[in-house]
Amino acid sequence: MKRYFYRGLRFRMTLLFSIVFIVINLVFGRLIFHYFKNGYVENYNKYLYTRAQTILDKTEINPDIIALPDSGESIRVFYHNNQRQPVLVFQSPGIISHLQVPDHSVLIDSLGQYGVYLKKENYDGRPVELLLTVSDYSLKHKINQFTLLMVALTGVSLLASAVSAYFASGWLIRPIRSIAMQASEINTERLGQRIQITETHDELEQLAKTINEMIGRIEDEQQTRNHFFAAASHELRTPLANLRAQTELELGNRNSRADQDLLGSQLAEISRLQSIVEQFLLISEFSQNGLLLIKSKIDISDQLFKVFARNNHQAQMRNIVYDMQFSESIASFEMEVDAEKMEMVWQNLLQNALKYMPQGATLLCSIEQVNDNLVISFQNPILQKQVNVAVLGTPFTKGRSITSGSGLGIWLCKEILEAHGGMLKLESQAYRFSATVYLKSPTGKEEKP
């Protein structure tokens, strides 16, 4: 199963926390920014008012006494005569000459200048008016610096919160990952295992207990199923054996071609049912106690001849010819194996070949010695150009043509051979199918003279 980081619970928790933090940070950051900005501008305005008031207090008209501004400051000193016309007393050179004078005391922000306009009444009743301006660069520069600082702090805090949320979410979901990892290790062969429960008195403890209870129910159901398979298979073995014996007896007594074909077909179906029953018994044994091997010395070639002879009538009905090739370089065909289970392997492989090869074809069975392995190969033509051999060893796999069976036979063959230290290799190409068995040979290869 593919895992995408952006679909994980950890990423979602980090993203959700980051979004919430961004919203809260933007709201409160904006409020804090405006609070400090307004406070700074207010203090700056107070400074200008105080500075303007100081200059204005030192300025007199008639006689004219003008308090000179500091560096960077520009002033305009004037008054209005009786005709309400402005009379300029002093004015600094520069942009201040282009500024309009307001009608009342107010702050001015125009033409890159920031300043204040004040006036006071003189002793002779003529108000002295003062326009004090400075460049707005300093004020705007400070505000821009503060803005950049707030943006930087917001970015850093967002990154820090995202990293913290990522590691915090990892810590929070660590128990979930532990539960998932333990659950992934439990399969039909390990239903006795349980997920370790930590008494946290929270949802995680409840989750672990629920999974353990579910595993327990599955284990009980599997045991019930295995007992049913075992009981049903044992009950079916005897009737099937009787049917087989009677059918074989009748087959030997009938001379009619039609009767022989009918009884031969029935005998093939009985063989198939017996094979299925034996498979169910083996699955039941395998599920409960593992694969128990009772080994003895047997001759593999004799066992193969026996299995091929048992299925000879089915092959004749489909005009299938056996071609059995045993290498002369093999010193001995005797091996320490479980005779009953190994015979099931040959029966399943032969039945698989007979079932899916076309009529009138040739089935090749060969045995040869390759290094320390005794190699038994079943090769036959098929109706498909190529089949997916990867799914053939999966139980209860259904498909078309060669894969239309349940998959139990091939799966059991693999399990039995692996229990013997061997292996089964399946190949398919160019309308041919081969099943090759590798078994460790205790005798080795006989050297030719």
Helices and strands as residue ranges (DSSP letters): G 5-7, H 9-57, E 73-80, E 86-91, G 95-98, E 106-110, E 113-121, E 127-135, H 137-184, H 203-253, H 257-289, E 295-299, H 300-310, H 312-317, E 321-326, E 334-338, H 339-356, E 362-370, E 373-381, G 389-391, G 401-403, H 408-419, E 423-429, E 432-440
